[in-house]
Amino acid sequence: MVPPDVQEYAQQVIAELKADYQTDTAKVSPHITLQAPFLWQPEQLPELESCIRAIAQVHSEIPIAVSNFGAFAPRVLYLDVHKTAELLALQSRLAEHLEATLGIVDLKAKTRSFSPHITVASRNLKRKTFQQAWARLQERQVEFNFICDRLTLLRHDGARWQTATEFPFVKIL
């Protein structure tokens, strides 16, 4: 998850876009996705947690920089997260470990590069609405810097995404 000031700003933008353009996002707190959603049996949750914990235990805190907005036209608007070497390495290690250990594979990720972001609109966006909202967001200057010190496992409860478990990074630089 992202820190409270980033969450608050993202929530304000989400509310603004919803009010002005009737857009929406997945029912989840603002975050940076490292692994796309996948189906997992609840009784196997300890195995998944153990796998993620193994990555967190060998990883150090990493700096995260967010600046301005970006878009995946014509459906997604987001706060742009810089592609740093540290963040790319974390995402790659996590994906490789999930695949090798549990067979969890994001096939789309194998054909496109990782683009870290914090989504502010991804639903109910029609082409015209997207263009209007994107024109508004492109003008904004936004800057956040923070330290990522944990991985968070989100679990869908049938209505929305909830924090299931947090895994603090252990490795010291």
Backbone as a chain_set.jsonl record, in Angstrom:
{"seq": "MVPPDVQEYAQQVIAELKADYQTDTAKVSPHITLQAPFLWQPEQLPELESCIRAIAQVHSEIPIAVSNFGAFAPRVLYLDVHKTAELLALQSRLAEHLEATLGIVDLKAKTRSFSPHITVASRNLKRKTFQQAWARLQERQVEFNFICDRLTLLRHDGARWQTATEFPFVKIL", "coords": {"N": [[0.838, -1.178, 0.0], [0.278, 2.338, -0.346], [1.58, 5.326, 1.293], [-0.353, 7.297, 3.734], [-0.672, 10.064, 2.834], [-0.404, 9.922, 0.052], [-2.414, 8.096, -0.529], [-4.643, 9.613, 0.296], [-4.551, 11.789, -1.516], [-4.849, 10.422, -3.977], [-7.388, 9.306, -3.568], [-8.915, 11.65, -3.471], [-8.665, 12.526, -6.136], [-9.856, 10.352, -7.442], [-12.497, 10.607, -6.45], [-13.155, 13.128, -7.509], [-13.016, 12.622, -10.312], [-14.998, 10.723, -10.482], [-17.261, 12.222, -9.745], [-17.311, 14.191, -11.784], [-17.09, 12.797, -14.223], [-18.256, 10.331, -13.951], [-16.644, 8.1, -13.574], [-14.862, 5.21, -12.307], [-13.061, 2.999, -10.071], [-11.461, -0.151, -9.326], [-12.672, -1.761, -6.395], [-10.736, -0.969, -4.102], [-8.119, 0.149, -1.953], [-5.873, 2.822, -2.878], [-2.906, 1.715, -4.504], [0.174, 0.101, -5.546], [0.385, -2.217, -7.97], [2.092, -5.222, -8.041], [1.794, -7.811, -8.836], [-0.559, -9.243, -10.908], [-4.076, -9.858, -10.245], [-5.13, -13.168, -9.222], [-6.605, -16.436, -9.112], [-6.967, -18.21, -6.063], [-7.056, -20.785, -3.737], [-8.679, -20.565, -0.591], [-7.853, -22.311, 1.49], [-5.251, -22.74, 0.855], [-3.916, -20.489, 1.502], [-1.868, -20.129, 3.557], [0.402, -21.243, 2.264], [0.764, -19.494, 0.095], [1.246, -17.12, 1.51], [3.638, -17.797, 2.794], [5.355, -17.974, 0.602], [5.394, -15.31, -0.342], [6.371, -14.039, 1.921], [8.961, -15.05, 1.946], [10.191, -13.609, -0.095], [9.979, -10.985, 0.916], [11.645, -11.19, 3.146], [14.196, -11.163, 2.145], [14.551, -8.752, 1.051], [15.218, -5.254, 0.813], [14.101, -2.034, 2.03], [12.691, 0.215, -0.386], [13.059, 3.19, -2.343], [10.325, 5.104, -3.544], [9.062, 6.978, -6.183], [6.632, 9.201, -7.234], [5.183, 10.904, -9.844], [3.187, 13.234, -11.433], [0.667, 12.413, -13.91], [-0.423, 9.541, -15.792], [-1.485, 7.481, -18.589], [-3.239, 4.636, -19.829], [-4.386, 4.468, -22.661], [-7.512, 3.613, -24.112], [-8.644, 3.525, -21.502], [-7.627, 3.693, -18.833], [-6.567, 5.8, -16.201], [-3.944, 7.206, -14.301], [-1.761, 7.792, -11.427], [1.583, 8.37, -11.979], [4.164, 6.149, -11.403], [7.586, 6.096, -10.908], [9.781, 4.089, -12.842], [12.015, 2.583, -11.299], [15.215, 0.993, -10.867], [15.286, -0.542, -8.526], [12.551, -0.987, -7.934], [11.707, -2.328, -10.238], [13.309, -4.614, -10.027], [12.306, -5.767, -7.655], [9.64, -6.371, -8.425], [10.132, -8.182, -10.501], [11.55, -10.248, -9.148], [9.563, -11.09, -7.36], [7.514, -12.002, -9.145], [8.913, -14.06, -10.489], [9.487, -15.771, -8.344], [6.909, -16.461, -7.407], [6.0, -17.847, -9.645], [7.911, -19.961, -9.897], [7.7, -21.24, -7.413], [4.932, -21.592, -6.804], [3.612, -21.843, -9.178], [2.194, -19.689, -10.174], [1.357, -17.617, -12.715], [1.467, -14.701, -14.609], [0.292, -14.253, -17.557], [-0.098, -12.069, -19.292], [1.807, -10.275, -18.368], [4.09, -11.409, -19.3], [4.24, -10.637, -21.892], [4.35, -7.92, -22.001], [5.914, -4.935, -20.713], [6.521, -4.19, -17.254], [4.652, -1.668, -15.76], [4.633, 0.425, -13.39], [2.102, 1.938, -11.391], [-0.532, 4.015, -9.956], [-3.768, 3.551, -9.934], [-6.395, 5.765, -10.856], [-8.697, 5.974, -12.31], [-10.571, 3.588, -14.032], [-12.799, 2.388, -14.886], [-15.971, 2.572, -16.516], [-15.163, 4.371, -18.419], [-15.59, 6.015, -21.288], [-14.555, 6.682, -24.679], [-14.697, 9.507, -25.255], [-15.085, 10.589, -22.694], [-12.752, 9.672, -21.463], [-10.81, 11.147, -22.909], [-11.46, 13.783, -22.144], [-11.099, 13.72, -19.318], [-8.409, 12.926, -19.202], [-7.166, 15.091, -20.47], [-7.553, 17.022, -18.518], [-6.09, 15.955, -16.317], [-3.487, 15.802, -17.337], [-2.454, 18.336, -17.143], [-1.774, 18.752, -14.536], [0.616, 19.046, -11.92], [2.233, 16.828, -9.933], [3.839, 15.448, -7.128], [5.297, 12.96, -5.245], [7.262, 11.325, -2.812], [8.389, 8.436, -1.258], [9.192, 5.782, 1.065], [9.079, 2.418, 0.41], [8.303, -0.209, 2.446], [7.314, -2.73, 2.689], [5.517, -5.633, 1.492], [2.195, -6.147, 0.4], [-0.473, -8.325, 0.652], [-3.408, -8.563, -1.06], [-6.817, -9.496, -0.795], [-9.76, -10.582, -2.347], [-13.015, -10.173, -1.163], [-15.4, -10.824, -2.249], [-16.854, -8.563, -2.531], [-15.14, -6.359, -2.324], [-11.603, -5.471, -2.409], [-9.464, -6.447, 0.172], [-6.961, -5.893, 2.698], [-5.061, -8.645, 3.285], [-2.669, -9.73, 4.366], [0.372, -8.329, 5.565], [3.782, -7.956, 4.705], [6.615, -7.14, 6.062], [9.699, -5.755, 4.866], [12.85, -7.232, 5.458], [15.618, -7.401, 5.096], [18.63, -5.641, 5.683], [20.276, -2.803, 4.464]], "CA": [[0.0, 0.0, 0.0], [1.014, 3.597, -0.366], [1.379, 6.034, 2.553], [-1.622, 8.022, 3.847], [-0.801, 11.286, 2.033], [-0.605, 9.512, -1.339], [-3.763, 7.523, -0.567], [-5.612, 10.705, 0.389], [-4.555, 12.519, -2.784], [-5.442, 9.551, -4.997], [-8.832, 9.218, -3.282], [-9.512, 12.925, -3.895], [-8.74, 12.508, -7.607], [-10.873, 9.341, -7.782], [-13.802, 11.209, -6.169], [-13.345, 14.201, -8.485], [-13.31, 12.024, -11.613], [-16.306, 10.067, -10.366], [-18.283, 13.27, -9.752], [-17.349, 14.937, -13.047], [-17.126, 11.944, -15.414], [-18.879, 9.06, -13.593], [-15.663, 7.021, -13.661], [-14.718, 4.425, -11.086], [-11.896, 2.117, -10.015], [-11.74, -1.373, -8.572], [-12.918, -1.456, -4.988], [-9.496, -1.238, -3.381], [-7.366, 1.354, -1.615], [-4.786, 3.087, -3.829], [-1.75, 0.838, -4.307], [0.985, -0.221, -6.726], [0.26, -3.649, -8.198], [3.29, -5.92, -8.508], [1.329, -9.077, -9.406], [-1.972, -9.173, -11.284], [-4.937, -10.778, -9.486], [-5.187, -14.566, -9.642], [-7.44, -17.267, -8.245], [-6.207, -18.998, -5.097], [-7.955, -21.412, -2.772], [-8.455, -20.061, 0.778], [-7.122, -23.261, 2.334], [-3.844, -22.695, 0.469], [-3.392, -19.163, 1.843], [-0.565, -20.183, 4.239], [1.442, -21.516, 1.28], [0.971, -18.241, -0.631], [1.878, -16.187, 2.44], [5.02, -18.238, 2.983], [6.081, -17.62, -0.617], [5.589, -13.852, -0.361], [7.248, -13.73, 3.063], [10.333, -15.388, 1.553], [10.709, -12.462, -0.872], [10.111, -9.832, 1.82], [12.747, -11.405, 4.076], [15.491, -10.929, 1.511], [14.479, -7.483, 0.334], [15.358, -4.023, 1.594], [13.209, -0.93, 1.695], [13.051, 0.865, -1.647], [12.437, 4.499, -2.552], [9.297, 5.186, -4.581], [8.796, 8.346, -6.64], [5.4, 9.347, -8.01], [5.07, 12.268, -10.374], [2.232, 13.541, -12.485], [-0.301, 11.391, -14.286], [-0.212, 8.807, -17.023], [-2.699, 6.845, -19.092], [-3.262, 3.521, -20.758], [-5.55, 4.853, -23.468], [-8.475, 4.646, -23.7], [-9.421, 3.01, -20.377], [-7.062, 3.804, -17.486], [-5.836, 7.006, -15.806], [-3.211, 6.831, -13.093], [-0.589, 8.509, -10.941], [2.724, 7.688, -12.576], [5.222, 5.712, -10.489], [8.843, 5.957, -11.654], [10.333, 2.743, -13.028], [13.388, 2.54, -10.797], [15.838, -0.333, -10.907], [14.895, -1.268, -7.321], [11.163, -1.419, -8.057], [11.667, -3.346, -11.295], [13.914, -5.836, -9.489], [11.357, -6.352, -6.703], [8.526, -6.946, -9.175], [10.643, -9.335, -11.231], [11.83, -11.314, -8.172], [8.286, -11.601, -6.856], [6.868, -12.774, -10.211], [9.688, -15.282, -10.718], [9.345, -16.65, -7.181], [5.545, -16.991, -7.418], [5.913, -18.829, -10.721], [8.75, -21.128, -9.601], [7.283, -21.911, -6.187], [3.51, -21.937, -6.748], [3.036, -21.951, -10.512], [1.363, -18.515, -10.475], [1.927, -16.952, -13.882], [0.692, -13.634, -15.238], [0.644, -14.378, -18.971], [-0.02, -10.741, -19.9], [3.075, -9.662, -17.966], [5.168, -12.01, -20.088], [4.254, -10.017, -23.221], [4.48, -6.465, -21.891], [6.782, -4.55, -19.603], [5.908, -3.73, -16.014], [4.432, -0.217, -15.726], [4.08, 0.719, -12.067], [1.177, 3.067, -11.382], [-1.603, 4.028, -8.962], [-4.954, 3.808, -10.745], [-7.41, 6.7, -10.353], [-9.922, 5.714, -13.08], [-10.391, 2.456, -14.941], [-14.103, 1.824, -15.218], [-16.969, 3.506, -17.059], [-14.503, 5.372, -19.255], [-15.835, 5.976, -22.723], [-13.483, 7.39, -25.371], [-14.831, 10.966, -25.072], [-14.847, 10.854, -21.272], [-11.324, 9.458, -21.237], [-10.075, 12.285, -23.473], [-11.705, 14.961, -21.31], [-10.447, 13.541, -18.016], [-6.971, 12.893, -19.434], [-6.75, 16.474, -20.737], [-7.52, 17.71, -17.219], [-5.014, 15.441, -15.467], [-2.176, 16.076, -17.944], [-2.023, 19.682, -16.756], [-1.428, 18.78, -13.115], [1.953, 18.688, -11.442], [2.113, 16.085, -8.681], [5.12, 14.852, -6.748], [5.359, 12.265, -3.966], [8.391, 10.423, -2.609], [8.246, 7.703, -0.003], [9.936, 4.532, 1.165], [8.267, 1.195, 0.473], [8.957, -1.065, 3.433], [6.576, -3.978, 2.855], [4.607, -6.14, 0.47], [0.852, -6.33, 0.934], [-1.31, -9.274, -0.063], [-4.818, -8.188, -1.06], [-7.711, -10.631, -1.043], [-11.111, -10.123, -2.678], [-13.986, -10.826, -0.281], [-16.666, -10.937, -2.969], [-17.364, -7.205, -2.755], [-14.008, -5.442, -2.503], [-10.282, -5.981, -2.04], [-9.089, -6.184, 1.559], [-5.615, -6.305, 3.071], [-5.05, -9.954, 3.939], [-1.436, -9.863, 5.151], [1.482, -7.453, 5.198], [5.07, -8.624, 4.863], [7.676, -6.126, 6.13], [11.018, -6.112, 4.35], [13.727, -7.551, 6.578], [17.045, -7.207, 4.775], [19.226, -4.347, 5.995], [21.288, -2.397, 3.47]], "C": [[0.89, 1.25, 0.0], [0.725, 4.362, 0.922], [0.104, 6.889, 2.539], [-1.735, 9.273, 2.975], [-1.034, 10.969, 0.553], [-2.005, 8.914, -1.493], [-4.822, 8.629, -0.567], [-5.698, 11.475, -0.932], [-5.216, 11.689, -3.885], [-6.948, 9.436, -4.805], [-9.552, 10.504, -3.685], [-9.682, 12.963, -5.408], [-9.804, 11.514, -8.064], [-12.272, 9.931, -7.582], [-14.128, 12.311, -7.173], [-13.736, 13.635, -9.855], [-14.669, 11.327, -11.609], [-17.423, 11.101, -10.446], [-18.425, 13.928, -11.121], [-17.555, 14.061, -14.277], [-17.768, 10.572, -15.178], [-17.93, 7.868, -13.784], [-15.624, 6.269, -12.335], [-13.399, 3.658, -11.151], [-12.342, 0.824, -9.341], [-11.916, -0.988, -7.107], [-11.722, -1.89, -4.147], [-8.841, 0.099, -3.048], [-6.264, 1.567, -2.645], [-3.533, 2.291, -3.463], [-0.981, 0.724, -5.618], [0.941, -1.737, -6.871], [1.574, -4.219, -8.724], [2.931, -7.23, -9.193], [-0.156, -8.934, -9.691], [-2.791, -10.154, -10.44], [-4.95, -12.185, -10.091], [-6.086, -15.313, -8.67], [-6.565, -18.118, -7.347], [-7.182, -19.539, -4.063], [-7.645, -20.929, -1.355], [-7.656, -21.012, 1.657], [-5.63, -23.308, 1.994], [-3.198, -21.337, 0.782], [-2.063, -19.231, 2.591], [0.6, -20.429, 3.283], [1.786, -20.249, 0.488], [1.685, -17.231, 0.265], [3.341, -16.537, 2.671], [5.888, -17.844, 1.789], [6.385, -16.119, -0.664], [6.535, -13.428, 0.761], [8.715, -13.998, 2.708], [10.961, -14.26, 0.736], [10.947, -11.276, 0.046], [11.327, -9.974, 2.737], [14.116, -11.168, 3.465], [15.512, -9.604, 0.749], [14.589, -6.309, 1.294], [14.299, -3.021, 1.178], [13.665, -0.296, 0.382], [12.363, 2.219, -1.758], [11.434, 4.418, -3.708], [9.082, 6.663, -4.9], [7.566, 8.319, -7.54], [5.388, 10.76, -8.546], [4.108, 12.315, -11.553], [1.331, 12.349, -12.787], [0.108, 10.717, -15.576], [-1.511, 8.15, -17.432], [-2.363, 5.618, -19.92], [-4.536, 3.742, -21.571], [-6.218, 3.603, -24.032], [-9.234, 4.276, -22.431], [-8.893, 3.31, -18.98], [-6.306, 5.117, -17.321], [-5.169, 6.706, -14.473], [-2.178, 7.881, -12.695], [0.613, 7.697, -11.391], [3.812, 7.407, -11.541], [6.484, 5.488, -11.319], [9.301, 4.504, -11.684], [11.784, 2.749, -12.574], [13.923, 1.114, -10.88], [15.394, -1.169, -9.71], [13.47, -1.812, -7.429], [11.018, -2.5, -9.125], [12.232, -4.678, -10.805], [12.962, -6.532, -8.516], [10.219, -7.046, -7.446], [8.966, -8.224, -9.889], [10.906, -10.515, -10.288], [10.544, -11.949, -7.653], [7.614, -12.481, -7.908], [7.585, -14.1, -10.444], [9.5, -16.278, -9.568], [7.942, -17.263, -7.129], [5.384, -18.073, -8.486], [6.678, -20.104, -10.364], [8.217, -21.933, -8.416], [5.849, -22.423, -6.24], [2.852, -22.088, -8.118], [2.107, -20.814, -10.886], [2.043, -17.729, -11.584], [0.953, -15.892, -14.386], [1.097, -13.62, -16.709], [0.749, -13.028, -19.667], [1.317, -10.08, -19.583], [4.245, -10.218, -18.763], [5.286, -11.363, -21.468], [4.351, -8.502, -23.18], [5.322, -6.121, -20.669], [5.951, -4.057, -18.415], [5.834, -2.209, -16.023], [3.806, 0.149, -14.388], [3.231, 1.985, -12.091], [0.184, 2.921, -10.229], [-2.862, 4.463, -9.701], [-5.905, 4.794, -10.066], [-8.712, 6.599, -11.145], [-9.66, 4.567, -14.043], [-11.719, 1.846, -15.38], [-15.05, 2.929, -15.652], [-16.341, 4.597, -17.909], [-14.834, 5.118, -20.725], [-14.767, 6.842, -23.38], [-13.527, 8.904, -25.122], [-14.533, 11.352, -23.62], [-13.371, 10.714, -20.938], [-10.534, 10.675, -21.705], [-10.244, 13.535, -22.618], [-10.969, 14.854, -19.972], [-8.929, 13.561, -18.164], [-6.449, 14.292, -19.71], [-6.641, 17.256, -19.431], [-6.319, 17.259, -16.39], [-3.629, 15.747, -16.024], [-1.6, 17.415, -17.496], [-1.478, 19.736, -15.328], [0.01, 18.356, -12.855], [1.794, 18.059, -10.054], [3.459, 15.438, -8.386], [4.997, 14.244, -5.35], [6.6, 11.392, -3.957], [8.193, 9.737, -1.271], [9.082, 6.432, -0.067], [8.935, 3.385, 1.282], [8.993, 0.231, 1.402], [8.26, -2.408, 3.621], [5.85, -4.369, 1.576], [3.261, -6.356, 1.143], [0.094, -7.301, 0.044], [-2.756, -8.817, 0.083], [-5.651, -9.41, -1.412], [-9.109, -10.094, -1.29], [-12.114, -10.899, -1.835], [-15.351, -11.02, -0.942], [-17.268, -9.579, -3.277], [-16.236, -6.218, -3.045], [-12.714, -6.128, -2.089], [-9.951, -5.525, -0.627], [-7.625, -6.575, 1.762], [-5.718, -7.621, 3.82], [-3.859, -10.059, 4.885], [-0.421, -8.847, 4.656], [2.783, -8.155, 5.568], [6.177, -7.572, 4.884], [8.979, -6.659, 5.527], [11.96, -6.254, 5.53], [15.178, -7.18, 6.314], [17.478, -5.78, 5.07], [20.283, -4.039, 4.938], [22.674, -2.356, 4.057]], "O": [[2.081, 1.198, 0.307], [-0.274, 4.083, 1.585], [-0.451, 7.171, 1.477], [-2.805, 9.523, 2.421], [-1.783, 11.676, -0.122], [-2.699, 9.192, -2.471], [-5.78, 8.581, -1.339], [-6.792, 11.775, -1.408], [-6.047, 12.199, -4.637], [-7.701, 9.466, -5.778], [-10.676, 10.454, -4.184], [-10.725, 13.384, -5.907], [-10.571, 11.809, -8.981], [-13.138, 9.776, -8.443], [-15.264, 12.41, -7.636], [-14.68, 14.118, -10.481], [-15.394, 11.343, -12.604], [-18.42, 10.887, -11.136], [-19.54, 14.194, -11.567], [-18.127, 14.514, -15.269], [-17.821, 9.745, -16.089], [-18.366, 6.766, -14.114], [-16.279, 6.656, -11.368], [-12.712, 3.674, -12.172], [-13.465, 0.724, -8.848], [-11.359, 0.01, -6.65], [-11.682, -2.979, -3.574], [-8.997, 1.07, -3.787], [-5.769, 0.603, -3.228], [-3.149, 2.198, -2.297], [-1.433, 1.193, -6.662], [1.408, -2.461, -5.992], [2.103, -3.752, -9.733], [3.683, -7.711, -10.041], [-0.926, -8.548, -8.812], [-2.263, -11.163, -9.974], [-4.803, -12.364, -11.3], [-6.299, -14.871, -7.541], [-5.559, -18.677, -7.784], [-8.041, -18.806, -3.573], [-6.481, -20.885, -0.957], [-6.862, -20.565, 2.485], [-4.836, -23.855, 2.76], [-2.068, -21.074, 0.371], [-1.177, -18.435, 2.281], [1.681, -19.874, 3.479], [2.958, -19.966, 0.24], [2.621, -16.563, -0.172], [4.189, -15.646, 2.735], [7.034, -17.427, 1.963], [7.501, -15.715, -0.988], [7.392, -12.565, 0.57], [9.603, -13.255, 3.125], [12.155, -13.992, 0.875], [11.992, -10.63, -0.029], [11.97, -8.977, 3.067], [15.096, -10.992, 4.19], [16.382, -9.371, -0.09], [14.117, -6.363, 2.43], [13.683, -3.142, 0.119], [14.856, -0.269, 0.071], [11.223, 2.381, -1.323], [11.675, 3.749, -4.713], [8.939, 7.49, -3.999], [7.473, 7.524, -8.475], [5.563, 11.715, -7.79], [4.209, 11.551, -12.513], [1.251, 11.399, -12.007], [0.893, 11.259, -16.355], [-2.515, 8.239, -16.726], [-1.347, 5.568, -20.613], [-5.614, 3.267, -21.212], [-5.538, 2.641, -24.388], [-10.387, 4.682, -22.289], [-9.649, 3.191, -18.016], [-5.51, 5.502, -18.178], [-5.747, 6.036, -13.617], [-1.778, 8.729, -13.492], [0.656, 6.481, -11.206], [4.314, 8.322, -10.888], [6.452, 4.772, -12.319], [9.218, 3.787, -10.687], [12.687, 2.906, -13.396], [13.156, 0.154, -10.954], [15.151, -2.368, -9.849], [13.209, -2.957, -7.061], [10.289, -3.473, -8.934], [11.701, -5.741, -11.127], [12.828, -7.756, -8.551], [9.873, -8.184, -7.129], [8.251, -9.226, -9.878], [10.531, -11.647, -10.591], [10.442, -13.169, -7.523], [7.187, -13.593, -7.596], [6.944, -15.142, -10.58], [9.369, -17.481, -9.796], [7.798, -18.451, -6.84], [4.719, -19.085, -8.264], [6.15, -21.205, -10.514], [8.278, -23.163, -8.417], [5.561, -23.532, -5.79], [1.671, -22.423, -8.208], [1.311, -20.947, -11.815], [3.159, -17.236, -11.42], [-0.236, -16.159, -14.565], [2.124, -13.045, -17.068], [1.595, -12.854, -20.544], [1.893, -9.401, -20.433], [5.279, -9.563, -18.886], [6.306, -11.516, -22.14], [4.428, -7.864, -24.229], [5.43, -6.903, -19.724], [4.83, -3.574, -18.574], [6.836, -1.536, -16.265], [2.582, 0.18, -14.264], [3.59, 2.976, -12.726], [0.071, 1.862, -9.613], [-2.996, 5.634, -10.055], [-6.187, 4.684, -8.872], [-9.741, 7.097, -10.687], [-8.67, 4.563, -14.774], [-11.745, 0.893, -16.159], [-14.942, 4.073, -15.209], [-16.946, 5.652, -18.096], [-14.403, 4.126, -21.313], [-14.136, 7.655, -22.706], [-12.501, 9.509, -24.812], [-13.819, 12.32, -23.358], [-12.807, 11.538, -20.218], [-9.68, 11.178, -20.974], [-9.281, 14.268, -22.392], [-10.297, 15.795, -19.55], [-8.235, 14.151, -17.335], [-5.377, 14.647, -19.22], [-5.728, 18.066, -19.266], [-5.61, 18.09, -15.824], [-2.688, 15.933, -15.253], [-0.383, 17.594, -17.477], [-0.786, 20.688, -14.968], [0.538, 17.439, -13.485], [1.283, 18.688, -9.128], [4.133, 14.941, -9.289], [4.637, 14.931, -4.393], [6.951, 10.789, -4.971], [7.869, 10.38, -0.273], [9.606, 6.063, -1.118], [8.058, 3.392, 2.146], [10.156, -0.105, 1.176], [8.551, -3.142, 4.565], [5.606, -3.54, 0.699], [3.198, -6.708, 2.321], [0.026, -7.12, -1.171], [-3.272, -8.697, 1.194], [-5.246, -10.247, -2.219], [-9.596, -9.25, -0.538], [-12.077, -12.129, -1.79], [-16.334, -11.34, -0.273], [-18.097, -9.452, -4.178], [-16.366, -5.349, -3.908], [-12.721, -7.21, -1.503], [-10.138, -4.36, -0.278], [-7.111, -7.469, 1.09], [-6.374, -7.708, 4.858], [-4.009, -10.425, 6.051], [-0.366, -8.542, 3.464], [2.879, -8.844, 6.584], [6.636, -7.151, 3.823], [9.313, -7.836, 5.658], [11.881, -5.49, 6.492], [15.878, -6.701, 7.206], [16.771, -4.827, 4.742], [21.079, -4.902, 4.567], [23.633, -2.035, 3.355]]}, "num_chains": 1, "name": "protein.A"}
